[in-house]
Amino acid sequence: MKTVGESRTIKEPQTASAAVSDFAALPRKLGLFSAIAVLAGSAIGSGIFRSPAGIASNVPDQTYYLLNWVLGGALALCGALTYAELAGALPHTGGVFVYLKEGFGRLPAFLFGWSELIIIRASALGAVATVFAEYLLRLLGVQSAPTVHYVAAVAVVVTAIFNIAGINVSAMVQNLTTGAKYAALLAIVGASFLIGPHHPAQVAAASATTEGVSLTRFGLALVSVMWVYDGWADLTFVSGEVKRPERNLPRALILGTLSVVGLFLLTNLAYLHLLNIHQIAASKLVAADAAYRVIGDAGVRFVSIAVMIAAFGTLNGSMMTGPRIFFAMAGERLFFKKVAAVHPRFKTPYVAIALAASLAIIFVMVQTFEQLADAFVLGIWPFYAGGVLAVYVLRKKRPDLPRPYRTLGYPLTPALFLLATLLLLGSALADDVGYFSARFRGLHPATSSSGALMIFAIILAGVPAYYAWNTIHSRTTNI
């Protein structure tokens, strides 16, 4: 296998329709290993170290807790199996943006780009940068809360510089951090089962507790689980920079997602081996608490460093993939054409990267981790579902489209993904409606708003924005 830095002249795969977003083509430099590292490195972030507490709070039962993780992993795998067909058939920069455009037209694609611009990408970058900053300051012994925002902003700037400097540089960072994250989590799992204490009586008692597990709470827990698993689709955004995409994209999507799901399930089994479900629910730093039970204070320091590496790698991966959506959007004349500019020396979409970084800095200065994470999941999942739905549409609309890989289990696999997405989004909407209904009646609900109604309103606001943009664009060609 060639190294990440090697490049060669590659003939673009012949498809029935070339994506306009590749009009200023980015060089294909990512091999199979680097493509897997982009996916896994984007998925294995701070979530597996931090989110189990919120999930266990919503489902305070060991069986339901594990079921949530299994269902989340199955859902991510169904999405990856479906996207593998789309990526092999349409291996162009922008990924989901391209699938929506080819399947349903320009308006849904614009809404995805609009949502990425207004809430999704900045929220993702801001959330991960916040976790990196929290753990860095913890290691340094700094307790000042406002400092977190400034350190997170600096981390965003650093990863933006890496990505502007070239796909080779950002891919090297991604390969190194992904390897380190895998090693850290496997070390936690191995140490937990080999030398860690086990308290079966506590775990058994917790398993018998089913009170408070409702369908709505289970669905909300699934929202948090999907934040942890998210990253399985990020590789598609850089499809235009993957070597031999008809072969490497489907393999990387499937193998990368399988490796992430397996690792996360093992990690949660390790948590439950050391802690009961109530201890997990009460622990905001569950990985640190688990490691402390095995090797004491040294374990806490080890986990803190591991979380820093994981968060930085995910931040780098998100900065590598997300701006390509703005690049593709501009290439389709659905955004300012300057955003589709390619750096003359580094061959990267430097304006799109700078734009994403600027928005992330604004978000990270004014919002908390929880606000950023929820906004990201609720904002992007309707479009993940739209991309999956496109596989049905394109099978009928474009039967001539070359498909080097066809979705395993079709048509059931994408259908399961769509049904689970309805549960996920429906639970968030039901929770929001219940919250505002209680407030309207003068009550004080126990939980806060998920923000689903506001996020969906922002997405729908893209419809008039689309028509306004087309009107302005039809009058001038200079934007």
C-alpha positions in Angstrom: 0.0 0.0 0.0 1.3 3.5 -0.8 1.7 5.9 1.9 -0.6 8.8 2.6 1.7 11.4 1.1 2.0 9.7 -2.3 0.0 10.9 -5.2 -0.4 9.9 -8.7 -2.5 10.8 -11.7 -5.8 9.0 -11.4 -8.5 8.9 -13.9 -11.8 9.9 -12.3 -14.3 7.0 -12.1 -16.9 7.2 -14.9 -20.4 7.8 -13.6 -23.5 8.7 -15.4 -23.2 12.3 -14.1 -20.1 14.1 -13.1 -20.5 16.2 -9.9 -20.1 19.9 -10.6 -18.6 20.1 -7.1 -15.4 18.6 -8.5 -15.0 21.4 -11.1 -11.8 22.4 -9.3 -10.8 18.9 -8.5 -8.9 18.1 -5.3 -6.1 15.6 -5.7 -6.8 12.0 -4.7 -4.1 11.2 -2.0 -6.0 9.1 0.6 -5.4 5.4 0.5 -7.5 2.7 2.2 -5.7 2.9 5.6 -6.0 6.6 5.7 -9.6 6.5 4.6 -10.4 4.1 7.5 -8.4 6.4 9.8 -10.6 9.4 8.7 -13.7 7.5 9.6 -12.5 5.9 12.8 -10.7 9.0 14.0 -13.8 11.1 13.5 -16.0 8.6 15.4 -13.7 7.8 18.3 -13.7 11.1 20.0 -14.7 12.4 23.5 -18.1 10.8 23.5 -17.1 7.3 24.6 -15.3 8.9 27.6 -18.0 11.4 28.5 -21.5 10.5 27.2 -22.2 7.2 29.1 -23.4 9.2 32.2 -26.2 10.9 30.3 -27.2 7.7 28.6 -27.3 5.7 31.9 -29.4 8.6 33.4 -32.0 8.2 30.7 -32.0 4.3 30.8 -31.0 3.4 34.4 -30.9 -0.3 33.7 -27.9 -2.4 32.6 -29.9 -4.4 30.0 -31.5 -1.3 28.4 -28.2 0.5 28.6 -26.4 -2.2 26.6 -29.3 -2.5 24.2 -29.0 1.2 23.4 -25.3 0.8 22.5 -26.1 -2.4 20.4 -28.9 -0.6 18.5 -26.8 2.5 18.0 -24.0 0.3 16.6 -26.4 -1.6 14.3 -27.9 1.7 13.1 -24.5 3.2 12.3 -23.6 -0.1 10.4 -26.9 0.0 8.4 -26.0 3.6 7.5 -22.5 2.7 6.5 -23.6 -0.3 4.4 -26.1 1.9 2.5 -23.6 4.8 2.1 -21.0 2.3 0.8 -23.2 1.8 -2.3 -23.7 5.6 -2.8 -20.0 6.4 -2.2 -18.9 3.8 -4.8 -21.4 5.1 -7.3 -20.9 8.8 -6.7 -17.3 9.2 -5.4 -17.4 13.0 -5.3 -16.5 15.7 -2.8 -19.4 16.5 -0.6 -20.7 13.0 0.1 -24.2 13.4 1.5 -24.7 16.7 -0.3 -24.1 14.9 -3.6 -26.5 12.0 -2.7 -29.3 14.4 -1.8 -28.7 16.5 -5.0 -28.7 13.4 -7.3 -31.6 11.8 -5.5 -33.9 14.7 -4.8 -32.6 17.8 -6.5 -31.0 21.0 -5.4 -33.3 22.2 -2.7 -32.7 19.3 -0.3 -28.9 19.5 -1.0 -29.1 23.3 -0.3 -30.9 22.6 3.0 -28.1 20.3 4.1 -25.4 22.8 3.2 -27.5 25.5 4.9 -27.8 23.5 8.1 -24.1 22.5 8.1 -23.3 26.2 7.8 -25.7 27.5 10.4 -25.6 24.9 13.1 -24.2 21.4 12.3 -20.5 21.8 11.6 -19.8 24.7 14.0 -21.6 22.7 16.7 -19.5 19.5 16.0 -16.2 21.4 16.0 -17.1 23.4 19.1 -18.3 20.4 21.1 -15.1 18.4 20.5 -12.8 21.4 21.0 -14.5 22.1 24.3 -13.8 18.6 25.6 -10.1 18.8 24.5 -9.8 22.1 26.3 -11.4 20.8 29.5 -9.0 17.9 29.8 -6.0 19.9 28.9 -6.8 22.4 31.6 -7.5 19.6 34.1 -4.0 18.2 33.5 -2.5 21.6 33.9 -4.4 22.2 37.1 -6.3 25.2 35.8 -9.8 25.6 37.1 -11.0 28.8 35.4 -14.1 28.0 33.4 -13.9 30.9 30.9 -10.4 29.7 29.9 -12.0 26.6 28.4 -13.6 28.7 25.6 -10.3 30.4 24.7 -8.3 27.1 24.7 -11.0 25.5 22.6 -10.8 28.3 20.1 -7.1 28.0 19.8 -7.5 24.2 19.1 -9.9 25.0 16.3 -7.3 27.4 14.8 -4.5 24.8 15.0 -6.5 22.0 13.3 -7.6 24.5 10.6 -3.9 25.3 9.9 -3.1 21.6 9.7 -5.9 21.1 7.1 -5.1 24.1 5.0 -1.4 23.0 4.9 -2.5 19.9 2.9 -4.4 16.7 3.1 -1.1 14.9 3.6 -0.5 16.8 6.9 -4.1 16.4 8.2 -4.1 12.7 7.2 -0.8 12.1 9.1 -2.3 13.7 12.2 -5.4 11.6 11.8 -3.4 8.3 11.4 -1.3 9.0 14.5 -4.2 10.1 16.7 -6.4 7.2 15.6 -3.8 4.7 16.4 -3.2 6.3 19.8 -7.0 6.3 20.6 -7.4 2.6 19.6 -4.4 1.7 21.8 -5.8 3.7 24.8 -9.2 2.2 24.7 -7.9 -1.3 24.2 -5.6 -0.7 27.2 -8.6 0.3 29.3 -10.6 -2.7 28.2 -7.7 -5.1 28.8 -6.8 -3.7 32.2 -10.4 -3.8 33.3 -10.9 -7.5 32.6 -7.4 -8.7 33.5 -6.5 -6.8 36.7 -9.6 -4.7 37.6 -12.0 -5.5 40.5 -15.5 -6.8 39.8 -18.6 -6.3 41.9 -21.3 -8.7 40.5 -23.7 -8.0 43.4 -23.9 -4.3 42.6 -24.3 -4.9 38.9 -27.0 -7.5 39.4 -29.0 -5.2 41.7 -28.8 -2.4 39.1 -30.0 -4.7 36.4 -33.2 -5.3 38.2 -34.0 -1.6 38.2 -36.3 -0.8 35.3 -38.2 2.2 36.7 -38.0 5.3 34.6 -37.2 3.6 31.3 -39.8 4.9 28.9 -39.8 4.9 25.1 -39.2 8.6 25.0 -36.2 8.4 27.4 -34.8 5.4 25.5 -35.0 7.5 22.3 -33.2 10.4 24.0 -30.5 8.0 25.2 -30.2 6.9 21.6 -29.6 10.5 20.5 -26.6 10.6 22.9 -25.4 7.2 21.6 -25.5 8.4 18.0 -23.5 11.4 19.0 -20.8 8.9 20.2 -21.0 6.8 17.1 -21.2 9.8 14.7 -18.3 9.9 12.2 -19.2 6.9 10.2 -20.5 9.2 7.4 -17.7 11.8 7.5 -15.5 9.9 5.1 -18.0 10.5 2.3 -17.4 14.2 2.5 -13.8 13.7 1.3 -14.7 11.1 -1.4 -13.2 13.2 -4.1 -9.7 12.8 -2.4 -9.7 9.0 -2.0 -7.6 6.8 -4.3 -9.4 4.1 -6.2 -12.7 5.3 -4.7 -14.8 2.5 -6.3 -12.8 0.0 -4.2 -11.6 1.9 -1.2 -14.7 3.9 -0.2 -17.1 1.0 0.3 -14.3 -1.0 2.1 -13.3 1.9 4.4 -16.9 2.7 5.3 -17.8 -0.9 6.3 -14.5 -1.9 7.9 -14.1 1.4 9.7 -17.6 1.3 11.1 -17.3 -2.3 12.2 -14.1 -1.5 14.1 -15.7 1.5 15.9 -18.8 -0.5 16.9 -16.7 -3.4 18.2 -14.4 -1.1 20.2 -17.3 0.9 21.8 -19.2 -2.3 22.8 -16.0 -3.7 24.4 -15.4 -0.4 26.2 -18.9 -0.3 27.7 -18.6 -3.9 28.8 -15.4 -2.9 30.6 -17.3 0.0 32.3 -20.0 -2.3 33.5 -17.4 -4.8 34.7 -16.1 -2.1 37.1 -19.1 0.1 37.9 -22.8 -0.5 38.2 -25.3 1.5 36.2 -26.0 4.0 38.9 -22.3 4.7 39.3 -22.0 5.2 35.5 -25.0 7.6 35.6 -23.3 9.7 38.4 -19.9 9.8 36.7 -19.3 12.6 34.2 -15.8 11.1 33.6 -16.7 7.4 33.6 -13.5 6.3 31.8 -11.4 8.1 34.5 -13.4 6.5 37.3 -13.1 3.1 35.7 -9.3 3.5 35.3 -9.0 4.7 38.9 -10.5 1.4 40.1 -7.8 -0.4 38.2 -4.6 1.5 38.8 -5.5 4.5 40.9 -4.5 8.1 40.2 -2.2 7.0 37.4 -5.2 5.7 35.6 -7.0 9.0 35.8 -4.0 10.8 34.3 -3.8 8.1 31.6 -7.4 8.6 30.6 -7.1 12.4 30.7 -4.3 12.2 28.1 -6.3 9.6 26.1 -9.3 11.9 26.0 -7.2 14.8 24.8 -5.7 12.8 22.0 -9.2 11.4 21.1 -10.8 14.9 21.0 -7.9 16.4 19.1 -8.0 13.6 16.5 -11.8 14.0 16.1 -11.5 17.8 15.8 -8.9 17.3 13.1 -11.1 14.8 11.3 -14.2 17.0 11.5 -12.1 19.9 10.2 -10.9 17.7 7.3 -14.3 16.5 6.2 -16.9 19.1 7.1 -15.6 22.1 5.0 -15.8 19.9 1.9 -19.6 20.3 2.1 -19.2 24.1 1.7 -16.7 23.5 -1.1 -19.2 21.2 -2.9 -22.1 23.6 -2.3 -20.1 26.5 -3.8 -19.2 24.2 -6.8 -22.9 23.7 -7.4 -23.4 27.5 -7.4 -25.4 27.2 -4.2 -23.0 29.3 -2.2 -20.4 32.0 -2.8 -18.0 30.8 -5.5 -15.0 31.9 -3.6 -15.7 29.2 -1.1 -14.8 26.7 -3.8 -11.3 28.1 -4.2 -8.4 25.6 -4.1 -5.1 26.8 -2.6 -2.6 27.1 -5.4 0.2 25.5 -3.4 -1.4 23.2 -0.9 -4.3 22.0 -3.1 -6.9 22.3 -0.2 -10.2 24.1 0.0 -8.7 26.8 2.2 -11.5 29.3 2.1 -14.1 26.6 3.1 -11.8 25.5 6.0 -11.3 29.0 7.2 -15.1 29.6 7.1 -15.8 26.5 9.2 -13.1 27.4 11.7 -14.5 30.9 12.1 -18.0 29.7 12.7 -16.8 27.1 15.2 -14.9 29.8 17.2 -18.1 31.9 17.5 -20.1 28.9 18.7 -17.5 27.6 21.1 -17.3 31.0 22.8 -21.0 31.2 23.6 -22.3 27.6 24.1 -21.8 24.6 26.4 -20.7 21.1 25.3 -24.3 19.7 25.9 -25.9 22.4 23.7 -23.4 21.9 20.9 -23.6 18.1 20.9 -27.4 18.0 20.9 -27.6 20.6 18.2 -25.2 18.6 16.0 -27.1 15.3 16.3 -30.6 16.7 15.8 -29.4 18.9 12.9 -27.6 16.2 10.9 -29.7 13.1 11.3 -32.6 14.2 9.1 -30.0 14.5 6.3 -28.4 11.2 7.0 -31.9 9.7 6.6 -32.3 11.6 3.4 -29.0 10.2 2.1 -30.1 6.7 2.9 -33.5 7.2 1.3 -31.6 8.3 -1.9 -30.4 4.7 -2.4 -34.0 3.7 -3.2 -34.6 6.7 -5.4 -31.4 6.2 -7.4 -32.0 2.5 -7.9 -35.1 3.5 -9.9 -34.1 6.9 -11.2 -30.5 5.9 -12.2 -30.4 2.2 -12.9 -27.5 2.8 -15.3 -25.3 4.3 -12.6 -22.2 2.1 -12.0 -22.4 0.4 -8.6 -19.2 -1.4 -7.7 -20.8 -2.3 -4.4 -24.5 -2.9 -3.6 -26.0 -2.5 -0.2 -25.9 -5.8 1.8 -29.4 -6.7 2.9 -31.1 -4.3 0.6 -34.0 -3.2 0.9 -34.2 -4.1 4.6 -30.9 -2.5 5.7 -31.8 1.1 4.7 -35.4 0.6 5.9 -34.1 -0.2 9.4 -32.0 2.9 9.4 -34.9 5.0 8.4 -37.2 3.5 11.1 -34.6 4.0 13.8 -34.1 7.6 12.7 -37.9 8.3 13.1 -37.6 6.9 16.6 -34.6 9.1 17.4 -36.0 12.3 16.0 -39.5 11.6 17.2 -38.3 11.1 20.8 -36.5 14.4 20.7 -39.6 16.2 19.3 -41.9 14.6 21.8 -39.6 15.6 24.7 -39.5 19.2 23.4 -43.3 19.3 23.0 -43.8 17.9 26.5 -41.3 20.5 27.9 -43.0 23.5 26.4 -46.4 22.2 27.1 -45.5 21.9 30.8 -44.0 25.4 30.8 -47.2 26.7 29.2 -49.3 25.2 32.0 -47.1 26.9 34.6 -45.3 23.7 35.6 -41.5 23.2 36.0 -40.4 20.2 34.0 -37.6 18.0 35.4 -35.6 18.1 32.2 -34.7 21.0 29.9 -35.6 21.4 26.3 -33.7 19.3 23.7 -33.8 22.2 21.3 -35.3 20.0 18.6 -38.1 22.4 17.6 -35.7 25.3 17.3 -33.2 23.3 15.2 -35.9 22.0 12.8 -37.2 25.6 12.5 -33.7 26.7 11.5 -33.5 23.9 8.9 -36.9 24.9 7.4 -35.7 28.5 7.3 -33.4 27.3 4.6 -36.3 27.0 2.1 -36.9 30.8 1.7 -33.1 31.2 1.9 -32.8 28.9 -1.1 -35.3 30.8 -3.3 -33.7 34.1 -2.2 -30.3 32.9 -3.2 -31.5 31.7 -6.6 -33.1 35.1 -7.2 -30.0 37.0 -6.3 -27.8 34.5 -8.2 -29.9 34.9 -11.4 -29.2 38.6 -11.4 -25.5 38.4 -11.0 -22.7 35.9 -11.8 -20.2 37.5 -9.5 -21.1 35.8 -6.2 
